[in-house]
Amino acid sequence: MREVERRLEQRIQEMYKDIKPYMKREDATKELREMCQNCDGYCGIDHDYEECKDKPCFRFWLCYEIEKHRISFGG
């Protein structure tokens, strides 16, 4: 199980790095913004997700994005 966790963590970090430049685009983060509207720390389109990157909800969203990419490439 350790190898699976390590690989998943690596993919989560890669996805964060890939998507970070697009975090201010509403069309690229629609699901995330809908989810975050209920969070006390969320401050709209200008929210800095750097402070959220280790929260379970944000990591779950990154896994969702990983799965969308995998499916879009025929996986």
Jmol script that loads the backbone (N, CA, C; Angstrom):
load data "model"
ATOM      1  N   MET A   1       0.817  -1.202   0.000  1.00  0.00           N
ATOM      2  CA  MET A   1       0.000   0.000   0.000  1.00  0.00           C
ATOM      3  C   MET A   1       0.856   1.259   0.000  1.00  0.00           C
ATOM      4  N   ARG A   2       2.000   1.214   0.557  1.00  0.00           N
ATOM      5  CA  ARG A   2       2.883   2.370   0.609  1.00  0.00           C
ATOM      6  C   ARG A   2       3.228   2.896  -0.781  1.00  0.00           C
ATOM      7  N   GLU A   3       3.474   2.005  -1.704  1.00  0.00           N
ATOM      8  CA  GLU A   3       3.816   2.411  -3.071  1.00  0.00           C
ATOM      9  C   GLU A   3       2.643   3.123  -3.731  1.00  0.00           C
ATOM     10  N   VAL A   4       1.446   2.629  -3.504  1.00  0.00           N
ATOM     11  CA  VAL A   4       0.245   3.256  -4.061  1.00  0.00           C
ATOM     12  C   VAL A   4       0.092   4.668  -3.503  1.00  0.00           C
ATOM     13  N   GLU A   5       0.255   4.811  -2.207  1.00  0.00           N
ATOM     14  CA  GLU A   5       0.143   6.130  -1.574  1.00  0.00           C
ATOM     15  C   GLU A   5       1.216   7.089  -2.097  1.00  0.00           C
ATOM     16  N   ARG A   6       2.425   6.593  -2.260  1.00  0.00           N
ATOM     17  CA  ARG A   6       3.516   7.424  -2.765  1.00  0.00           C
ATOM     18  C   ARG A   6       3.225   7.901  -4.185  1.00  0.00           C
ATOM     19  N   ARG A   7       2.744   6.982  -5.020  1.00  0.00           N
ATOM     20  CA  ARG A   7       2.430   7.346  -6.408  1.00  0.00           C
ATOM     21  C   ARG A   7       1.265   8.321  -6.480  1.00  0.00           C
ATOM     22  N   LEU A   8       0.256   8.111  -5.650  1.00  0.00           N
ATOM     23  CA  LEU A   8      -0.878   9.032  -5.617  1.00  0.00           C
ATOM     24  C   LEU A   8      -0.432  10.419  -5.161  1.00  0.00           C
ATOM     25  N   GLU A   9       0.389  10.479  -4.138  1.00  0.00           N
ATOM     26  CA  GLU A   9       0.905  11.767  -3.659  1.00  0.00           C
ATOM     27  C   GLU A   9       1.693  12.473  -4.757  1.00  0.00           C
ATOM     28  N   GLN A  10       2.476  11.728  -5.486  1.00  0.00           N
ATOM     29  CA  GLN A  10       3.239  12.296  -6.593  1.00  0.00           C
ATOM     30  C   GLN A  10       2.303  12.863  -7.659  1.00  0.00           C
ATOM     31  N   ARG A  11       1.259  12.133  -7.994  1.00  0.00           N
ATOM     32  CA  ARG A  11       0.294  12.611  -9.000  1.00  0.00           C
ATOM     33  C   ARG A  11      -0.463  13.841  -8.515  1.00  0.00           C
ATOM     34  N   ILE A  12      -0.814  13.867  -7.240  1.00  0.00           N
ATOM     35  CA  ILE A  12      -1.496  15.034  -6.682  1.00  0.00           C
ATOM     36  C   ILE A  12      -0.601  16.260  -6.784  1.00  0.00           C
ATOM     37  N   GLN A  13       0.657  16.117  -6.433  1.00  0.00           N
ATOM     38  CA  GLN A  13       1.592  17.243  -6.499  1.00  0.00           C
ATOM     39  C   GLN A  13       1.810  17.698  -7.945  1.00  0.00           C
ATOM     40  N   GLU A  14       1.903  16.758  -8.857  1.00  0.00           N
ATOM     41  CA  GLU A  14       2.051  17.106 -10.274  1.00  0.00           C
ATOM     42  C   GLU A  14       0.828  17.849 -10.792  1.00  0.00           C
ATOM     43  N   MET A  15      -0.363  17.378 -10.421  1.00  0.00           N
ATOM     44  CA  MET A  15      -1.588  18.042 -10.861  1.00  0.00           C
ATOM     45  C   MET A  15      -1.657  19.454 -10.302  1.00  0.00           C
ATOM     46  N   TYR A  16      -1.298  19.617  -9.041  1.00  0.00           N
ATOM     47  CA  TYR A  16      -1.312  20.958  -8.442  1.00  0.00           C
ATOM     48  C   TYR A  16      -0.371  21.888  -9.209  1.00  0.00           C
ATOM     49  N   LYS A  17       0.811  21.396  -9.505  1.00  0.00           N
ATOM     50  CA  LYS A  17       1.794  22.205 -10.236  1.00  0.00           C
ATOM     51  C   LYS A  17       1.267  22.562 -11.631  1.00  0.00           C
ATOM     52  N   ASP A  18       0.619  21.609 -12.292  1.00  0.00           N
ATOM     53  CA  ASP A  18       0.094  21.844 -13.642  1.00  0.00           C
ATOM     54  C   ASP A  18      -1.086  22.813 -13.662  1.00  0.00           C
ATOM     55  N   ILE A  19      -1.935  22.728 -12.665  1.00  0.00           N
ATOM     56  CA  ILE A  19      -3.160  23.527 -12.684  1.00  0.00           C
ATOM     57  C   ILE A  19      -2.998  24.886 -11.994  1.00  0.00           C
ATOM     58  N   LYS A  20      -1.958  25.037 -11.204  1.00  0.00           N
ATOM     59  CA  LYS A  20      -1.752  26.277 -10.447  1.00  0.00           C
ATOM     60  C   LYS A  20      -1.827  27.542 -11.314  1.00  0.00           C
ATOM     61  N   PRO A  21      -1.234  27.576 -12.498  1.00  0.00           N
ATOM     62  CA  PRO A  21      -1.323  28.800 -13.316  1.00  0.00           C
ATOM     63  C   PRO A  21      -2.748  29.143 -13.756  1.00  0.00           C
ATOM     64  N   TYR A  22      -3.659  28.193 -13.690  1.00  0.00           N
ATOM     65  CA  TYR A  22      -5.027  28.407 -14.153  1.00  0.00           C
ATOM     66  C   TYR A  22      -6.037  28.585 -13.011  1.00  0.00           C
ATOM     67  N   MET A  23      -5.573  28.671 -11.789  1.00  0.00           N
ATOM     68  CA  MET A  23      -6.463  28.728 -10.638  1.00  0.00           C
ATOM     69  C   MET A  23      -7.361  29.960 -10.621  1.00  0.00           C
ATOM     70  N   LYS A  24      -6.976  31.027 -11.263  1.00  0.00           N
ATOM     71  CA  LYS A  24      -7.804  32.241 -11.288  1.00  0.00           C
ATOM     72  C   LYS A  24      -8.858  32.209 -12.390  1.00  0.00           C
ATOM     73  N   ARG A  25      -8.801  31.202 -13.249  1.00  0.00           N
ATOM     74  CA  ARG A  25      -9.789  31.073 -14.337  1.00  0.00           C
ATOM     75  C   ARG A  25     -11.011  30.329 -13.826  1.00  0.00           C
ATOM     76  N   GLU A  26     -12.142  31.003 -13.862  1.00  0.00           N
ATOM     77  CA  GLU A  26     -13.369  30.397 -13.349  1.00  0.00           C
ATOM     78  C   GLU A  26     -13.749  29.136 -14.123  1.00  0.00           C
ATOM     79  N   ASP A  27     -13.531  29.125 -15.436  1.00  0.00           N
ATOM     80  CA  ASP A  27     -13.916  27.962 -16.232  1.00  0.00           C
ATOM     81  C   ASP A  27     -13.046  26.743 -15.935  1.00  0.00           C
ATOM     82  N   ALA A  28     -11.842  26.952 -15.447  1.00  0.00           N
ATOM     83  CA  ALA A  28     -10.936  25.841 -15.161  1.00  0.00           C
ATOM     84  C   ALA A  28     -11.160  25.258 -13.759  1.00  0.00           C
ATOM     85  N   THR A  29     -11.865  25.990 -12.909  1.00  0.00           N
ATOM     86  CA  THR A  29     -12.008  25.562 -11.524  1.00  0.00           C
ATOM     87  C   THR A  29     -13.451  25.636 -11.029  1.00  0.00           C
ATOM     88  N   LYS A  30     -14.389  25.449 -11.920  1.00  0.00           N
ATOM     89  CA  LYS A  30     -15.810  25.581 -11.570  1.00  0.00           C
ATOM     90  C   LYS A  30     -16.208  24.688 -10.385  1.00  0.00           C
ATOM     91  N   GLU A  31     -15.891  23.412 -10.446  1.00  0.00           N
ATOM     92  CA  GLU A  31     -16.268  22.485  -9.380  1.00  0.00           C
ATOM     93  C   GLU A  31     -15.605  22.869  -8.062  1.00  0.00           C
ATOM     94  N   LEU A  32     -14.350  23.272  -8.134  1.00  0.00           N
ATOM     95  CA  LEU A  32     -13.633  23.678  -6.928  1.00  0.00           C
ATOM     96  C   LEU A  32     -14.296  24.890  -6.288  1.00  0.00           C
ATOM     97  N   ARG A  33     -14.611  25.884  -7.077  1.00  0.00           N
ATOM     98  CA  ARG A  33     -15.228  27.103  -6.537  1.00  0.00           C
ATOM     99  C   ARG A  33     -16.600  26.818  -5.927  1.00  0.00           C
ATOM    100  N   GLU A  34     -17.370  25.943  -6.553  1.00  0.00           N
ATOM    101  CA  GLU A  34     -18.663  25.575  -5.989  1.00  0.00           C
ATOM    102  C   GLU A  34     -18.491  24.889  -4.642  1.00  0.00           C
ATOM    103  N   MET A  35     -17.487  24.037  -4.544  1.00  0.00           N
ATOM    104  CA  MET A  35     -17.216  23.338  -3.300  1.00  0.00           C
ATOM    105  C   MET A  35     -16.726  24.316  -2.224  1.00  0.00           C
ATOM    106  N   CYS A  36     -15.901  25.255  -2.600  1.00  0.00           N
ATOM    107  CA  CYS A  36     -15.268  26.152  -1.637  1.00  0.00           C
ATOM    108  C   CYS A  36     -16.183  27.272  -1.140  1.00  0.00           C
ATOM    109  N   GLN A  37     -17.285  27.495  -1.795  1.00  0.00           N
ATOM    110  CA  GLN A  37     -18.193  28.549  -1.354  1.00  0.00           C
ATOM    111  C   GLN A  37     -18.666  28.348   0.075  1.00  0.00           C
ATOM    112  N   ASN A  38     -18.644  27.132   0.565  1.00  0.00           N
ATOM    113  CA  ASN A  38     -19.081  26.830   1.925  1.00  0.00           C
ATOM    114  C   ASN A  38     -17.958  26.921   2.960  1.00  0.00           C
ATOM    115  N   CYS A  39     -16.766  27.237   2.527  1.00  0.00           N
ATOM    116  CA  CYS A  39     -15.613  27.301   3.424  1.00  0.00           C
ATOM    117  C   CYS A  39     -15.453  28.718   3.985  1.00  0.00           C
ATOM    118  N   ASP A  40     -15.178  28.817   5.266  1.00  0.00           N
ATOM    119  CA  ASP A  40     -14.988  30.128   5.909  1.00  0.00           C
ATOM    120  C   ASP A  40     -13.778  30.871   5.350  1.00  0.00           C
ATOM    121  N   GLY A  41     -12.767  30.144   4.896  1.00  0.00           N
ATOM    122  CA  GLY A  41     -11.550  30.785   4.413  1.00  0.00           C
ATOM    123  C   GLY A  41     -11.598  31.241   2.962  1.00  0.00           C
ATOM    124  N   TYR A  42     -12.640  30.868   2.240  1.00  0.00           N
ATOM    125  CA  TYR A  42     -12.734  31.183   0.813  1.00  0.00           C
ATOM    126  C   TYR A  42     -13.077  32.656   0.607  1.00  0.00           C
ATOM    127  N   CYS A  43     -12.344  33.307  -0.293  1.00  0.00           N
ATOM    128  CA  CYS A  43     -12.571  34.742  -0.528  1.00  0.00           C
ATOM    129  C   CYS A  43     -12.776  35.051  -2.012  1.00  0.00           C
ATOM    130  N   GLY A  44     -13.414  34.149  -2.742  1.00  0.00           N
ATOM    131  CA  GLY A  44     -13.775  34.423  -4.126  1.00  0.00           C
ATOM    132  C   GLY A  44     -12.681  34.126  -5.135  1.00  0.00           C
ATOM    133  N   ILE A  45     -12.834  34.722  -6.311  1.00  0.00           N
ATOM    134  CA  ILE A  45     -11.951  34.446  -7.445  1.00  0.00           C
ATOM    135  C   ILE A  45     -10.478  34.705  -7.124  1.00  0.00           C
ATOM    136  N   ASP A  46     -10.200  35.615  -6.217  1.00  0.00           N
ATOM    137  CA  ASP A  46      -8.818  35.944  -5.871  1.00  0.00           C
ATOM    138  C   ASP A  46      -8.267  35.090  -4.730  1.00  0.00           C
ATOM    139  N   HIS A  47      -8.997  34.066  -4.351  1.00  0.00           N
ATOM    140  CA  HIS A  47      -8.550  33.206  -3.249  1.00  0.00           C
ATOM    141  C   HIS A  47      -7.195  32.582  -3.569  1.00  0.00           C
ATOM    142  N   ASP A  48      -6.320  32.541  -2.579  1.00  0.00           N
ATOM    143  CA  ASP A  48      -5.001  31.931  -2.727  1.00  0.00           C
ATOM    144  C   ASP A  48      -5.075  30.480  -2.258  1.00  0.00           C
ATOM    145  N   TYR A  49      -5.091  29.557  -3.191  1.00  0.00           N
ATOM    146  CA  TYR A  49      -5.238  28.146  -2.854  1.00  0.00           C
ATOM    147  C   TYR A  49      -3.967  27.531  -2.285  1.00  0.00           C
ATOM    148  N   GLU A  50      -2.902  28.276  -2.249  1.00  0.00           N
ATOM    149  CA  GLU A  50      -1.660  27.776  -1.655  1.00  0.00           C
ATOM    150  C   GLU A  50      -1.913  27.341  -0.207  1.00  0.00           C
ATOM    151  N   GLU A  51      -2.736  28.099   0.511  1.00  0.00           N
ATOM    152  CA  GLU A  51      -3.033  27.753   1.903  1.00  0.00           C
ATOM    153  C   GLU A  51      -3.951  26.544   2.026  1.00  0.00           C
ATOM    154  N   CYS A  52      -4.545  26.137   0.929  1.00  0.00           N
ATOM    155  CA  CYS A  52      -5.492  25.010   0.942  1.00  0.00           C
ATOM    156  C   CYS A  52      -4.891  23.719   0.412  1.00  0.00           C
ATOM    157  N   LYS A  53      -3.709  23.777  -0.125  1.00  0.00           N
ATOM    158  CA  LYS A  53      -3.211  22.625  -0.884  1.00  0.00           C
ATOM    159  C   LYS A  53      -3.069  21.328  -0.082  1.00  0.00           C
ATOM    160  N   ASP A  54      -3.044  21.402   1.240  1.00  0.00           N
ATOM    161  CA  ASP A  54      -2.949  20.189   2.043  1.00  0.00           C
ATOM    162  C   ASP A  54      -4.271  19.805   2.700  1.00  0.00           C
ATOM    163  N   LYS A  55      -5.330  20.560   2.431  1.00  0.00           N
ATOM    164  CA  LYS A  55      -6.634  20.231   2.997  1.00  0.00           C
ATOM    165  C   LYS A  55      -7.243  19.058   2.226  1.00  0.00           C
ATOM    166  N   PRO A  56      -7.924  18.157   2.931  1.00  0.00           N
ATOM    167  CA  PRO A  56      -8.519  16.985   2.263  1.00  0.00           C
ATOM    168  C   PRO A  56      -9.465  17.344   1.123  1.00  0.00           C
ATOM    169  N   CYS A  57     -10.259  18.394   1.284  1.00  0.00           N
ATOM    170  CA  CYS A  57     -11.211  18.763   0.228  1.00  0.00           C
ATOM    171  C   CYS A  57     -10.481  19.193  -1.049  1.00  0.00           C
ATOM    172  N   PHE A  58      -9.402  19.947  -0.906  1.00  0.00           N
ATOM    173  CA  PHE A  58      -8.641  20.395  -2.070  1.00  0.00           C
ATOM    174  C   PHE A  58      -7.934  19.216  -2.732  1.00  0.00           C
ATOM    175  N   ARG A  59      -7.378  18.335  -1.932  1.00  0.00           N
ATOM    176  CA  ARG A  59      -6.704  17.154  -2.461  1.00  0.00           C
ATOM    177  C   ARG A  59      -7.703  16.244  -3.188  1.00  0.00           C
ATOM    178  N   PHE A  60      -8.931  16.144  -2.641  1.00  0.00           N
ATOM    179  CA  PHE A  60      -9.975  15.367  -3.294  1.00  0.00           C
ATOM    180  C   PHE A  60     -10.278  15.960  -4.663  1.00  0.00           C
ATOM    181  N   TRP A  61     -10.370  17.285  -4.745  1.00  0.00           N
ATOM    182  CA  TRP A  61     -10.621  17.951  -6.022  1.00  0.00           C
ATOM    183  C   TRP A  61      -9.473  17.675  -7.002  1.00  0.00           C
ATOM    184  N   LEU A  62      -8.229  17.702  -6.523  1.00  0.00           N
ATOM    185  CA  LEU A  62      -7.094  17.395  -7.398  1.00  0.00           C
ATOM    186  C   LEU A  62      -7.190  15.961  -7.922  1.00  0.00           C
ATOM    187  N   CYS A  63      -7.619  15.025  -7.078  1.00  0.00           N
ATOM    188  CA  CYS A  63      -7.813  13.638  -7.537  1.00  0.00           C
ATOM    189  C   CYS A  63      -8.910  13.568  -8.592  1.00  0.00           C
ATOM    190  N   TYR A  64      -9.946  14.356  -8.412  1.00  0.00           N
ATOM    191  CA  TYR A  64     -11.018  14.448  -9.402  1.00  0.00           C
ATOM    192  C   TYR A  64     -10.454  14.936 -10.739  1.00  0.00           C
ATOM    193  N   GLU A  65      -9.601  15.940 -10.696  1.00  0.00           N
ATOM    194  CA  GLU A  65      -8.977  16.461 -11.915  1.00  0.00           C
ATOM    195  C   GLU A  65      -8.053  15.427 -12.551  1.00  0.00           C
ATOM    196  N   ILE A  66      -7.333  14.682 -11.740  1.00  0.00           N
ATOM    197  CA  ILE A  66      -6.464  13.615 -12.249  1.00  0.00           C
ATOM    198  C   ILE A  66      -7.308  12.587 -13.004  1.00  0.00           C
ATOM    199  N   GLU A  67      -8.435  12.206 -12.414  1.00  0.00           N
ATOM    200  CA  GLU A  67      -9.309  11.213 -13.054  1.00  0.00           C
ATOM    201  C   GLU A  67      -9.903  11.757 -14.347  1.00  0.00           C
ATOM    202  N   LYS A  68     -10.305  13.019 -14.367  1.00  0.00           N
ATOM    203  CA  LYS A  68     -10.830  13.616 -15.608  1.00  0.00           C
ATOM    204  C   LYS A  68      -9.773  13.570 -16.704  1.00  0.00           C
ATOM    205  N   HIS A  69      -8.541  13.892 -16.378  1.00  0.00           N
ATOM    206  CA  HIS A  69      -7.470  13.854 -17.375  1.00  0.00           C
ATOM    207  C   HIS A  69      -7.223  12.424 -17.857  1.00  0.00           C
ATOM    208  N   ARG A  70      -7.219  11.488 -16.932  1.00  0.00           N
ATOM    209  CA  ARG A  70      -6.985  10.082 -17.300  1.00  0.00           C
ATOM    210  C   ARG A  70      -8.071   9.607 -18.273  1.00  0.00           C
ATOM    211  N   ILE A  71      -9.316   9.923 -17.973  1.00  0.00           N
ATOM    212  CA  ILE A  71     -10.429   9.499 -18.831  1.00  0.00           C
ATOM    213  C   ILE A  71     -10.357  10.195 -20.189  1.00  0.00           C
ATOM    214  N   SER A  72     -10.010  11.469 -20.192  1.00  0.00           N
ATOM    215  CA  SER A  72      -9.961  12.211 -21.457  1.00  0.00           C
ATOM    216  C   SER A  72      -8.879  11.681 -22.400  1.00  0.00           C
ATOM    217  N   PHE A  73      -7.865  11.012 -21.832  1.00  0.00           N
ATOM    218  CA  PHE A  73      -6.815  10.431 -22.666  1.00  0.00           C
ATOM    219  C   PHE A  73      -7.018   8.947 -22.888  1.00  0.00           C
ATOM    220  N   GLY A  74      -8.236   8.482 -22.669  1.00  0.00           N
ATOM    221  CA  GLY A  74      -8.575   7.097 -22.996  1.00  0.00           C
ATOM    222  C   GLY A  74      -8.224   6.093 -21.921  1.00  0.00           C
ATOM    223  N   GLY A  75      -7.995   6.545 -20.699  1.00  0.00           N
ATOM    224  CA  GLY A  75      -7.586   5.640 -19.617  1.00  0.00           C
ATOM    225  C   GLY A  75      -8.661   5.083 -18.888  1.00  0.00           C
TER     226      GLY A  75
END
end "model"
wireframe off; spacefill off
backbone 0.3
color backbone group
